[in-house]
Amino acid sequence: NTTLPAIDFTGADLSGKSLMSVDFSMCTGLSASQVLAATSLTNVKLPAINFSGVDLTGKRLFGVDFTKCTGLTGTQLSNATNISNIRLTSEQYESMKTDLPSGKTIYVNDILTRIP
């Protein structure tokens, strides 16, 4: 895993990049559209990003840590291709669990949880 220091990503182009095992949690200026421009996201820890209204259709989000993010809905995540092992807080999970695809395995407050 690579933990990045507090870097300002304002305007950074991540398109075409494969992001694997990167911890962006201390970074600033990173938007949902920048992150989603990457070709793949695997085991990435995100900083506080607002995902309100963002289309996740077809995105592979294996192991992405959304615990600092806001505006995320179960419907958005259901539209993604792969949400296995994503990380959510219990508050996030409770607010969206009825819209999440059943049978998937995710982490809720770091506890492996199977969506009913």
N, CA, C and O atoms as a printed pandas DataFrame, in Angstrom:
     atom_number atom_name residue_name chain_id  residue_number  x_coord  y_coord  z_coord
0              1         N          ASN        A               1    0.825   -1.197    0.000
1              2        CA          ASN        A               1    0.000    0.000    0.000
2              3         C          ASN        A               1    0.862    1.251    0.000
3              4         O          ASN        A               1    1.896    1.317    0.665
4              5         N          THR        A               2    0.417    2.231   -0.753
5              6        CA          THR        A               2    1.122    3.501   -0.817
6              7         C          THR        A               2    0.259    4.568   -0.162
7              8         O          THR        A               2   -0.829    4.869   -0.653
8              9         N          THR        A               3    0.730    5.143    0.940
9             10        CA          THR        A               3    0.009    6.219    1.600
10            11         C          THR        A               3    0.623    7.530    1.154
11            12         O          THR        A               3    1.801    7.791    1.400
12            13         N          LEU        A               4   -0.182    8.357    0.497
13            14        CA          LEU        A               4    0.303    9.637    0.012
14            15         C          LEU        A               4    0.218   10.692    1.112
15            16         O          LEU        A               4   -0.694   10.660    1.939
16            17         N          PRO        A               5    1.171   11.627    1.121
17            18        CA          PRO        A               5    1.090   12.744    2.074
18            19         C          PRO        A               5   -0.010   13.709    1.616
19            20         O          PRO        A               5   -0.690   13.443    0.625
20            21         N          ALA        A               6   -0.184   14.798    2.313
21            22        CA          ALA        A               6   -1.210   15.786    1.963
22            23         C          ALA        A               6   -0.828   16.483    0.663
23            24         O          ALA        A               6   -0.093   17.471    0.673
24            25         N          ILE        A               7   -1.326   15.969   -0.445
25            26        CA          ILE        A               7   -1.054   16.518   -1.772
26            27         C          ILE        A               7   -2.340   17.133   -2.297
27            28         O          ILE        A               7   -3.419   16.566   -2.121
28            29         N          ASP        A               8   -2.230   18.305   -2.948
29            30        CA          ASP        A               8   -3.381   18.950   -3.560
30            31         C          ASP        A               8   -3.533   18.421   -4.990
31            32         O          ASP        A               8   -2.681   18.668   -5.844
32            33         N          PHE        A               9   -4.611   17.700   -5.239
33            34        CA          PHE        A               9   -4.854   17.116   -6.553
34            35         C          PHE        A               9   -5.760   17.970   -7.427
35            36         O          PHE        A               9   -6.255   17.484   -8.444
36            37         N          THR        A              10   -5.990   19.223   -7.063
37            38        CA          THR        A              10   -6.849   20.094   -7.853
38            39         C          THR        A              10   -6.369   20.112   -9.304
39            40         O          THR        A              10   -5.223   20.460   -9.587
40            41         N          GLY        A              11   -7.260   19.733  -10.211
41            42        CA          GLY        A              11   -6.947   19.770  -11.641
42            43         C          GLY        A              11   -6.099   18.607  -12.148
43            44         O          GLY        A              11   -5.801   18.548  -13.340
44            45         N          ALA        A              12   -5.709   17.691  -11.283
45            46        CA          ALA        A              12   -4.874   16.560  -11.724
46            47         C          ALA        A              12   -5.675   15.636  -12.639
47            48         O          ALA        A              12   -6.855   15.377  -12.400
48            49         N          ASP        A              13   -5.018   15.142  -13.691
49            50        CA          ASP        A              13   -5.654   14.239  -14.648
50            51         C          ASP        A              13   -5.275   12.801  -14.310
51            52         O          ASP        A              13   -4.120   12.404  -14.467
52            53         N          LEU        A              14   -6.243   12.030  -13.848
53            54        CA          LEU        A              14   -5.991   10.636  -13.488
54            55         C          LEU        A              14   -6.504    9.673  -14.555
55            56         O          LEU        A              14   -6.490    8.457  -14.361
56            57         N          SER        A              15   -6.961   10.225  -15.693
57            58        CA          SER        A              15   -7.499    9.364  -16.745
58            59         C          SER        A              15   -6.406    8.447  -17.286
59            60         O          SER        A              15   -5.258    8.846  -17.479
60            61         N          GLY        A              16   -6.815    7.205  -17.520
61            62        CA          GLY        A              16   -5.875    6.222  -18.045
62            63         C          GLY        A              16   -4.966    5.607  -16.998
63            64         O          GLY        A              16   -4.160    4.734  -17.317
64            65         N          LYS        A              17   -5.081    6.044  -15.764
65            66        CA          LYS        A              17   -4.234    5.520  -14.685
66            67         C          LYS        A              17   -4.919    4.331  -14.019
67            68         O          LYS        A              17   -6.143    4.296  -13.893
68            69         N          SER        A              18   -4.127    3.374  -13.603
69            70        CA          SER        A              18   -4.629    2.245  -12.835
70            71         C          SER        A              18   -4.250    2.509  -11.383
71            72         O          SER        A              18   -3.067    2.517  -11.043
72            73         N          LEU        A              19   -5.238    2.724  -10.529
73            74        CA          LEU        A              19   -4.986    3.068   -9.132
74            75         C          LEU        A              19   -5.208    1.836   -8.259
75            76         O          LEU        A              19   -6.339    1.384   -8.082
76            77         N          MET        A              20   -4.133    1.308   -7.727
77            78        CA          MET        A              20   -4.208    0.106   -6.895
78            79         C          MET        A              20   -3.491    0.348   -5.582
79            80         O          MET        A              20   -2.349    0.808   -5.563
80            81         N          SER        A              21   -4.170    0.033   -4.473
81            82        CA          SER        A              21   -3.590    0.104   -3.133
82            83         C          SER        A              21   -2.952    1.462   -2.835
83            84         O          SER        A              21   -1.829    1.545   -2.337
84            85         N          VAL        A              22   -3.705    2.532   -3.156
85            86        CA          VAL        A              22   -3.239    3.890   -2.880
86            87         C          VAL        A              22   -4.150    4.523   -1.837
87            88         O          VAL        A              22   -5.374    4.456   -1.949
88            89         N          ASP        A              23   -3.547    5.137   -0.823
89            90        CA          ASP        A              23   -4.287    5.826    0.228
90            91         C          ASP        A              23   -4.239    7.328   -0.045
91            92         O          ASP        A              23   -3.218    7.981    0.167
92            93         N          PHE        A              24   -5.369    7.861   -0.519
93            94        CA          PHE        A              24   -5.502    9.288   -0.824
94            95         C          PHE        A              24   -6.125   10.051    0.347
95            96         O          PHE        A              24   -6.433   11.234    0.204
96            97         N          SER        A              25   -6.319    9.407    1.498
97            98        CA          SER        A              25   -7.129    9.990    2.576
98            99         C          SER        A              25   -6.645   11.342    3.094
99           100         O          SER        A              25   -7.448   12.104    3.632
100          101         N          MET        A              26   -5.374   11.659    2.951
101          102        CA          MET        A              26   -4.875   12.958    3.418
102          103         C          MET        A              26   -4.802   13.993    2.300
103          104         O          MET        A              26   -4.412   15.137    2.536
104          105         N          CYS        A              27   -5.172   13.597    1.090
105          106        CA          CYS        A              27   -5.073   14.489   -0.060
106          107         C          CYS        A              27   -6.289   15.410   -0.155
107          108         O          CYS        A              27   -7.355   15.116    0.386
108          109         N          THR        A              28   -6.109   16.511   -0.843
109          110        CA          THR        A              28   -7.177   17.494   -1.022
110          111         C          THR        A              28   -7.381   17.754   -2.514
111          112         O          THR        A              28   -6.559   17.370   -3.345
112          113         N          GLY        A              29   -8.493   18.413   -2.833
113          114        CA          GLY        A              29   -8.748   18.838   -4.204
114          115         C          GLY        A              29   -9.100   17.718   -5.167
115          116         O          GLY        A              29   -9.098   17.920   -6.381
116          117         N          LEU        A              30   -9.400   16.550   -4.644
117          118        CA          LEU        A              30   -9.725   15.402   -5.485
118          119         C          LEU        A              30  -11.241   15.299   -5.621
119          120         O          LEU        A              30  -11.963   15.314   -4.623
120          121         N          SER        A              31  -11.716   15.195   -6.851
121          122        CA          SER        A              31  -13.158   15.104   -7.092
122          123         C          SER        A              31  -13.533   13.698   -7.542
123          124         O          SER        A              31  -12.677   12.909   -7.943
124          125         N          ALA        A              32  -14.825   13.401   -7.470
125          126        CA          ALA        A              32  -15.321   12.101   -7.916
126          127         C          ALA        A              32  -15.007   11.890   -9.390
127          128         O          ALA        A              32  -14.604   10.796   -9.784
128          129         N          SER        A              33  -15.187   12.924  -10.210
129          130        CA          SER        A              33  -14.931   12.763  -11.646
130          131         C          SER        A              33  -13.460   12.477  -11.933
131          132         O          SER        A              33  -13.148   11.722  -12.853
132          133         N          GLN        A              34  -12.554   13.070  -11.158
133          134        CA          GLN        A              34  -11.121   12.776  -11.334
134          135         C          GLN        A              34  -10.827   11.316  -11.013
135          136         O          GLN        A              34  -10.165   10.623  -11.786
136          137         N          VAL        A              35  -11.321   10.856   -9.872
137          138        CA          VAL        A              35  -11.063    9.480   -9.436
138          139         C          VAL        A              35  -11.659    8.491  -10.430
139          140         O          VAL        A              35  -11.020    7.503  -10.793
140          141         N          LEU        A              36  -12.884    8.761  -10.866
141          142        CA          LEU        A              36  -13.570    7.834  -11.760
142          143         C          LEU        A              36  -13.027    7.854  -13.183
143          144         O          LEU        A              36  -13.387    6.998  -13.992
144          145         N          ALA        A              37  -12.165    8.821  -13.500
145          146        CA          ALA        A              37  -11.522    8.852  -14.818
146          147         C          ALA        A              37  -10.415    7.800  -14.920
147          148         O          ALA        A              37   -9.981    7.457  -16.019
148          149         N          ALA        A              38   -9.963    7.292  -13.778
149          150        CA          ALA        A              38   -8.933    6.246  -13.775
150          151         C          ALA        A              38   -9.506    4.988  -14.421
151          152         O          ALA        A              38  -10.710    4.738  -14.351
152          153         N          THR        A              39   -8.639    4.202  -15.047
153          154        CA          THR        A              39   -9.108    2.989  -15.710
154          155         C          THR        A              39   -9.538    1.930  -14.708
155          156         O          THR        A              39  -10.430    1.130  -14.993
156          157         N          SER        A              40   -8.910    1.920  -13.537
157          158        CA          SER        A              40   -9.329    0.966  -12.509
158          159         C          SER        A              40   -9.034    1.512  -11.126
159          160         O          SER        A              40   -8.083    2.267  -10.922
160          161         N          LEU        A              41   -9.876    1.111  -10.177
161          162        CA          LEU        A              41   -9.735    1.482   -8.771
162          163         C          LEU        A              41   -9.788    0.195   -7.958
163          164         O          LEU        A              41  -10.826   -0.466   -7.911
164          165         N          THR        A              42   -8.698   -0.159   -7.328
165          166        CA          THR        A              42   -8.650   -1.373   -6.529
166          167         C          THR        A              42   -7.990   -1.064   -5.190
167          168         O          THR        A              42   -6.852   -0.595   -5.148
168          169         N          ASN        A              43   -8.700   -1.328   -4.101
169          170        CA          ASN        A              43   -8.173   -1.095   -2.753
170          171         C          ASN        A              43   -7.643    0.324   -2.572
171          172         O          ASN        A              43   -6.560    0.535   -2.027
172          173         N          VAL        A              44   -8.432    1.293   -3.042
173          174        CA          VAL        A              44   -8.066    2.702   -2.933
174          175         C          VAL        A              44   -8.818    3.320   -1.763
175          176         O          VAL        A              44  -10.025    3.125   -1.625
176          177         N          LYS        A              45   -8.112    4.061   -0.924
177          178        CA          LYS        A              45   -8.737    4.768    0.199
178          179         C          LYS        A              45   -8.931    6.225   -0.209
179          180         O          LYS        A              45   -7.967    6.947   -0.463
180          181         N          LEU        A              46  -10.196    6.644   -0.268
181          182        CA          LEU        A              46  -10.517    7.985   -0.752
182          183         C          LEU        A              46  -10.580    9.015    0.373
183          184         O          LEU        A              46  -10.903    8.684    1.514
184          185         N          PRO        A              47  -10.265   10.275    0.035
185          186        CA          PRO        A              47  -10.459   11.362    1.006
186          187         C          PRO        A              47  -11.929   11.768    0.990
187          188         O          PRO        A              47  -12.740   11.098    0.351
188          189         N          ALA        A              48  -12.284   12.828    1.665
189          190        CA          ALA        A              48  -13.661   13.330    1.677
190          191         C          ALA        A              48  -14.015   13.832    0.272
191          192         O          ALA        A              48  -13.547   14.883   -0.166
192          193         N          ILE        A              49  -14.844   13.060   -0.416
193          194        CA          ILE        A              49  -15.311   13.413   -1.759
194          195         C          ILE        A              49  -16.830   13.322   -1.746
195          196         O          ILE        A              49  -17.402   12.392   -1.178
196          197         N          ASN        A              50  -17.480   14.299   -2.379
197          198        CA          ASN        A              50  -18.936   14.286   -2.483
198          199         C          ASN        A              50  -19.331   13.550   -3.764
199          200         O          ASN        A              50  -18.998   13.991   -4.864
200          201         N          PHE        A              51  -20.037   12.435   -3.620
201          202        CA          PHE        A              51  -20.467   11.633   -4.761
202          203         C          PHE        A              51  -21.917   11.902   -5.154
203          204         O          PHE        A              51  -22.496   11.116   -5.904
204          205         N          SER        A              52  -22.515   12.979   -4.675
205          206        CA          SER        A              52  -23.911   13.299   -5.007
206          207         C          SER        A              52  -24.104   13.369   -6.516
207          208         O          SER        A              52  -23.425   14.129   -7.206
208          209         N          GLY        A              53  -25.043   12.565   -7.020
209          210        CA          GLY        A              53  -25.387   12.611   -8.434
210          211         C          GLY        A              53  -24.374   11.987   -9.379
211          212         O          GLY        A              53  -24.555   12.061  -10.595
212          213         N          VAL        A              54  -23.323   11.383   -8.869
213          214        CA          VAL        A              54  -22.273   10.807   -9.724
214          215         C          VAL        A              54  -22.729    9.442  -10.245
215          216         O          VAL        A              54  -23.244    8.618   -9.490
216          217         N          ASP        A              55  -22.533    9.219  -11.539
217          218        CA          ASP        A              55  -22.921    7.956  -12.164
218          219         C          ASP        A              55  -21.796    6.936  -12.020
219          220         O          ASP        A              55  -20.701    7.135  -12.545
220          221         N          LEU        A              56  -22.065    5.848  -11.311
221          222        CA          LEU        A              56  -21.067    4.797  -11.102
222          223         C          LEU        A              56  -21.315    3.583  -12.007
223          224         O          LEU        A              56  -20.698    2.533  -11.826
224          225         N          THR        A              57  -22.209    3.732  -12.970
225          226        CA          THR        A              57  -22.548    2.625  -13.867
226          227         C          THR        A              57  -21.308    2.056  -14.544
227          228         O          THR        A              57  -20.538    2.775  -15.181
228          229         N          GLY        A              58  -21.137    0.745  -14.388
229          230        CA          GLY        A              58  -20.032    0.052  -15.046
230          231         C          GLY        A              58  -18.676    0.190  -14.381
231          232         O          GLY        A              58  -17.695   -0.366  -14.876
232          233         N          LYS        A              59  -18.589    0.917  -13.273
233          234        CA          LYS        A              59  -17.298    1.115  -12.604
234          235         C          LYS        A              59  -16.937   -0.092  -11.748
235          236         O          LYS        A              59  -17.794   -0.668  -11.077
236          237         N          ARG        A              60  -15.681   -0.464  -11.779
237          238        CA          ARG        A              60  -15.150   -1.539  -10.936
238          239         C          ARG        A              60  -14.541   -0.874   -9.704
239          240         O          ARG        A              60  -13.546   -0.155   -9.805
240          241         N          LEU        A              61  -15.142   -1.120   -8.548
241          242        CA          LEU        A              61  -14.764   -0.420   -7.317
242          243         C          LEU        A              61  -14.284   -1.383   -6.239
243          244         O          LEU        A              61  -14.506   -1.136   -5.053
244          245         N          PHE        A              62  -13.642   -2.456   -6.620
245          246        CA          PHE        A              62  -13.225   -3.487   -5.673
246          247         C          PHE        A              62  -12.366   -2.906   -4.549
247          248         O          PHE        A              62  -11.316   -2.314   -4.799
248          249         N          GLY        A              63  -12.824   -3.083   -3.312
249          250        CA          GLY        A              63  -12.041   -2.690   -2.149
250          251         C          GLY        A              63  -11.900   -1.199   -1.917
251          252         O          GLY        A              63  -11.073   -0.790   -1.101
252          253         N          VAL        A              64  -12.683   -0.361   -2.608
253          254        CA          VAL        A              64  -12.567    1.093   -2.438
254          255         C          VAL        A              64  -13.147    1.495   -1.082
255          256         O          VAL        A              64  -14.233    1.059   -0.700
256          257         N          ASP        A              65  -12.404    2.327   -0.370
257          258        CA          ASP        A              65  -12.811    2.811    0.950
258          259         C          ASP        A              65  -13.530    4.147    0.790
259          260         O          ASP        A              65  -12.912    5.172    0.499
260          261         N          PHE        A              66  -14.849    4.115    0.987
261          262        CA          PHE        A              66  -15.696    5.305    0.855
262          263         C          PHE        A              66  -16.031    5.920    2.216
263          264         O          PHE        A              66  -16.905    6.784    2.283
264          265         N          THR        A              67  -15.378    5.515    3.290
265          266        CA          THR        A              67  -15.794    5.924    4.629
266          267         C          THR        A              67  -15.733    7.427    4.878
267          268         O          THR        A              67  -16.435    7.923    5.759
268          269         N          LYS        A              68  -14.924    8.159    4.139
269          270        CA          LYS        A              68  -14.859    9.614    4.324
270          271         C          LYS        A              68  -15.733   10.360    3.322
271          272         O          LYS        A              68  -15.826   11.586    3.368
272          273         N          CYS        A              69  -16.368    9.629    2.423
273          274        CA          CYS        A              69  -17.137   10.237    1.339
274          275         C          CYS        A              69  -18.579   10.526    1.747
275          276         O          CYS        A              69  -19.115    9.929    2.681
276          277         N          THR        A              70  -19.186   11.454    1.023
277          278        CA          THR        A              70  -20.574   11.843    1.259
278          279         C          THR        A              70  -21.359   11.733   -0.046
279          280         O          THR        A              70  -20.783   11.604   -1.126
280          281         N          GLY        A              71  -22.692   11.786    0.079
281          282        CA          GLY        A              71  -23.554   11.832   -1.094
282          283         C          GLY        A              71  -23.691   10.526   -1.850
283          284         O          GLY        A              71  -24.269   10.498   -2.937
284          285         N          LEU        A              72  -23.170    9.449   -1.295
285          286        CA          LEU        A              72  -23.192    8.152   -1.958
286          287         C          LEU        A              72  -24.489    7.418   -1.626
287          288         O          LEU        A              72  -24.928    7.417   -0.476
288          289         N          THR        A              73  -25.102    6.794   -2.633
289          290        CA          THR        A              73  -26.341    6.057   -2.402
290          291         C          THR        A              73  -26.184    4.588   -2.792
291          292         O          THR        A              73  -25.282    4.220   -3.544
292          293         N          GLY        A              74  -27.068    3.775   -2.270
293          294        CA          GLY        A              74  -27.071    2.367   -2.620
294          295         C          GLY        A              74  -27.377    2.145   -4.091
295          296         O          GLY        A              74  -26.849    1.218   -4.705
296          297         N          THR        A              75  -28.225    2.990   -4.658
297          298        CA          THR        A              75  -28.550    2.884   -6.078
298          299         C          THR        A              75  -27.308    3.137   -6.930
299          300         O          THR        A              75  -27.061    2.421   -7.901
300          301         N          GLN        A              76  -26.536    4.144   -6.569
301          302        CA          GLN        A              76  -25.287    4.409   -7.301
302          303         C          GLN        A              76  -24.379    3.185   -7.258
303          304         O          GLN        A              76  -23.876    2.738   -8.289
304          305         N          LEU        A              77  -24.174    2.648   -6.059
305          306        CA          LEU        A              77  -23.288    1.501   -5.907
306          307         C          LEU        A              77  -23.830    0.267   -6.624
307          308         O          LEU        A              77  -23.052   -0.535   -7.141
308          309         N          SER        A              78  -25.149    0.104   -6.661
309          310        CA          SER        A              78  -25.757   -1.027   -7.363
310          311         C          SER        A              78  -25.479   -0.981   -8.860
311          312         O          SER        A              78  -25.440   -2.018   -9.522
312          313         N          ASN        A              79  -25.288    0.213   -9.386
313          314        CA          ASN        A              79  -25.016    0.379  -10.816
314          315         C          ASN        A              79  -23.561    0.083  -11.183
315          316         O          ASN        A              79  -23.234   -0.067  -12.360
316          317         N          ALA        A              80  -22.702    0.001  -10.188
317          318        CA          ALA        A              80  -21.295   -0.308  -10.452
318          319         C          ALA        A              80  -21.154   -1.787  -10.806
319          320         O          ALA        A              80  -21.977   -2.611  -10.408
320          321         N          THR        A              81  -20.108   -2.111  -11.553
321          322        CA          THR        A              81  -19.874   -3.492  -11.969
322          323         C          THR        A              81  -19.407   -4.359  -10.813
323          324         O          THR        A              81  -19.816   -5.515  -10.703
324          325         N          ASN        A              82  -18.553   -3.814   -9.947
325          326        CA          ASN        A              82  -18.006   -4.603   -8.846
326          327         C          ASN        A              82  -17.850   -3.728   -7.608
327          328         O          ASN        A              82  -17.094   -2.757   -7.615
328          329         N          ILE        A              83  -18.576   -4.081   -6.537
329          330        CA          ILE        A              83  -18.439   -3.350   -5.272
330          331         C          ILE        A              83  -17.948   -4.279   -4.156
331          332         O          ILE        A              83  -18.042   -3.935   -2.977
332          333         N          SER        A              84  -17.434   -5.435   -4.519
333          334        CA          SER        A              84  -16.950   -6.373   -3.502
334          335         C          SER        A              84  -15.874   -5.716   -2.645
335          336         O          SER        A              84  -14.987   -5.023   -3.143
336          337         N          ASN        A              85  -15.981   -5.956   -1.348
337          338        CA          ASN        A              85  -14.997   -5.491   -0.366
338          339         C          ASN        A              85  -14.867   -3.976   -0.249
339          340         O          ASN        A              85  -13.870   -3.482    0.278
340          341         N          ILE        A              86  -15.873   -3.225   -0.741
341          342        CA          ILE        A              86  -15.805   -1.778   -0.495
342          343         C          ILE        A              86  -15.952   -1.549    1.001
343          344         O          ILE        A              86  -16.414   -2.428    1.728
344          345         N          ARG        A              87  -15.563   -0.379    1.452
345          346        CA          ARG        A              87  -15.640   -0.042    2.870
346          347         C          ARG        A              87  -16.587    1.136    3.069
347          348         O          ARG        A              87  -16.478    2.174    2.415
348          349         N          LEU        A              88  -17.531    0.933    4.008
349          350        CA          LEU        A              88  -18.501    1.958    4.369
350          351         C          LEU        A              88  -18.553    2.083    5.880
351          352         O          LEU        A              88  -18.171    1.160    6.599
352          353         N          THR        A              89  -19.026    3.225    6.361
353          354        CA          THR        A              89  -19.290    3.363    7.792
354          355         C          THR        A              89  -20.652    2.721    8.059
355          356         O          THR        A              89  -21.414    2.469    7.125
356          357         N          SER        A              90  -20.955    2.460    9.319
357          358        CA          SER        A              90  -22.265    1.891    9.642
358          359         C          SER        A              90  -23.379    2.868    9.277
359          360         O          SER        A              90  -24.463    2.444    8.876
360          361         N          GLU        A              91  -23.128    4.169    9.410
361          362        CA          GLU        A              91  -24.124    5.178    9.049
362          363         C          GLU        A              91  -24.413    5.131    7.552
363          364         O          GLU        A              91  -25.570    5.164    7.135
364          365         N          GLN        A              92  -23.347    5.054    6.744
365          366        CA          GLN        A              92  -23.532    4.962    5.296
366          367         C          GLN        A              92  -24.330    3.704    4.950
367          368         O          GLN        A              92  -25.289    3.757    4.180
368          369         N          TYR        A              93  -23.924    2.582    5.526
369          370        CA          TYR        A              93  -24.566    1.305    5.229
370          371         C          TYR        A              93  -26.047    1.323    5.606
371          372         O          TYR        A              93  -26.894    0.890    4.824
372          373         N          GLU        A              94  -26.357    1.820    6.793
373          374        CA          GLU        A              94  -27.753    1.857    7.245
374          375         C          GLU        A              94  -28.616    2.710    6.318
375          376         O          GLU        A              94  -29.784    2.392    6.094
376          377         N          SER        A              95  -28.056    3.781    5.783
377          378        CA          SER        A              95  -28.841    4.677    4.934
378          379         C          SER        A              95  -29.057    4.119    3.525
379          380         O          SER        A              95  -29.924    4.608    2.801
380          381         N          MET        A              96  -28.288    3.111    3.129
381          382        CA          MET        A              96  -28.394    2.634    1.753
382          383         C          MET        A              96  -28.606    1.133    1.600
383          384         O          MET        A              96  -28.749    0.647    0.478
384          385         N          LYS        A              97  -28.628    0.391    2.698
385          386        CA          LYS        A              97  -28.601   -1.070    2.589
386          387         C          LYS        A              97  -29.763   -1.658    1.800
387          388         O          LYS        A              97  -29.595   -2.688    1.147
388          389         N          THR        A              98  -30.933   -1.034    1.843
389          390        CA          THR        A              98  -32.066   -1.589    1.106
390          391         C          THR        A              98  -31.882   -1.475   -0.413
391          392         O          THR        A              98  -32.544   -2.183   -1.173
392          393         N          ASP        A              99  -30.995   -0.596   -0.850
393          394        CA          ASP        A              99  -30.751   -0.409   -2.288
394          395         C          ASP        A              99  -29.505   -1.131   -2.790
395          396         O          ASP        A              99  -29.233   -1.134   -3.990
396          397         N          LEU        A             100  -28.749   -1.739   -1.884
397          398        CA          LEU        A             100  -27.533   -2.438   -2.286
398          399         C          LEU        A             100  -27.874   -3.827   -2.829
399          400         O          LEU        A             100  -28.857   -4.437   -2.408
400          401         N          PRO        A             101  -27.058   -4.327   -3.767
401          402        CA          PRO        A             101  -27.328   -5.655   -4.329
402          403         C          PRO        A             101  -27.089   -6.755   -3.300
403          404         O          PRO        A             101  -26.034   -6.803   -2.669
404          405         N          SER        A             102  -28.065   -7.631   -3.133
405          406        CA          SER        A             102  -27.938   -8.684   -2.127
406          407         C          SER        A             102  -26.871   -9.696   -2.523
407          408         O          SER        A             102  -26.606   -9.937   -3.700
408          409         N          GLY        A             103  -26.266  -10.284   -1.475
409          410        CA          GLY        A             103  -25.262  -11.318   -1.681
410          411         C          GLY        A             103  -23.835  -10.812   -1.797
411          412         O          GLY        A             103  -22.896  -11.603   -1.706
412          413         N          LYS        A             104  -23.651   -9.523   -1.993
413          414        CA          LYS        A             104  -22.297   -8.967   -2.086
414          415         C          LYS        A             104  -21.676   -8.903   -0.699
415          416         O          LYS        A             104  -22.386   -8.797    0.301
416          417         N          THR        A             105  -20.360   -8.967   -0.641
417          418        CA          THR        A             105  -19.631   -8.878    0.617
418          419         C          THR        A             105  -18.882   -7.553    0.653
419          420         O          THR        A             105  -18.091   -7.245   -0.238
420          421         N          ILE        A             106  -19.149   -6.770    1.708
421          422        CA          ILE        A             106  -18.497   -5.474    1.892
422          423         C          ILE        A             106  -18.033   -5.359    3.340
423          424         O          ILE        A             106  -18.367   -6.199    4.177
424          425         N          TYR        A             107  -17.265   -4.319    3.625
425          426        CA          TYR        A             107  -16.843   -4.046    4.995
426          427         C          TYR        A             107  -17.663   -2.881    5.540
427          428         O          TYR        A             107  -17.767   -1.827    4.912
428          429         N          VAL        A             108  -18.240   -3.088    6.712
429          430        CA          VAL        A             108  -18.974   -2.031    7.408
430          431         C          VAL        A             108  -18.268   -1.828    8.737
431          432         O          VAL        A             108  -18.231   -2.731    9.573
432          433         N          ASN        A             109  -17.706   -0.635    8.931
433          434        CA          ASN        A             109  -16.870   -0.360   10.111
434          435         C          ASN        A             109  -15.794   -1.441   10.279
435          436         O          ASN        A             109  -15.543   -1.916   11.387
436          437         N          ASP        A             110  -15.173   -1.812    9.176
437          438        CA          ASP        A             110  -14.091   -2.806    9.136
438          439         C          ASP        A             110  -14.524   -4.227    9.474
439          440         O          ASP        A             110  -13.679   -5.089    9.715
440          441         N          ILE        A             111  -15.838   -4.484    9.494
441          442        CA          ILE        A             111  -16.356   -5.837    9.744
442          443         C          ILE        A             111  -16.913   -6.377    8.434
443          444         O          ILE        A             111  -17.792   -5.767    7.826
444          445         N          LEU        A             112  -16.396   -7.522    8.005
445          446        CA          LEU        A             112  -16.858   -8.148    6.768
446          447         C          LEU        A             112  -18.347   -8.465    6.904
447          448         O          LEU        A             112  -18.760   -9.160    7.832
448          449         N          THR        A             113  -19.144   -7.952    5.974
449          450        CA          THR        A             113  -20.598   -8.039    6.047
450          451         C          THR        A             113  -21.160   -8.506    4.712
451          452         O          THR        A             113  -20.792   -7.988    3.658
452          453         N          ARG        A             114  -22.055   -9.489    4.765
453          454        CA          ARG        A             114  -22.733   -9.933    3.548
454          455         C          ARG        A             114  -24.062   -9.207    3.472
455          456         O          ARG        A             114  -24.848   -9.236    4.419
456          457         N          ILE        A             115  -24.316   -8.552    2.337
457          458        CA          ILE        A             115  -25.563   -7.806    2.157
458          459         C          ILE        A             115  -26.698   -8.821    2.012
459          460         O          ILE        A             115  -26.647   -9.684    1.135
460          461         N          PRO        A             116  -27.732   -8.723    2.875
461          462        CA          PRO        A             116  -28.835   -9.697    2.819
462          463         C          PRO        A             116  -29.656   -9.595    1.535
463          464         O          PRO        A             116  -30.612  -10.350    1.353
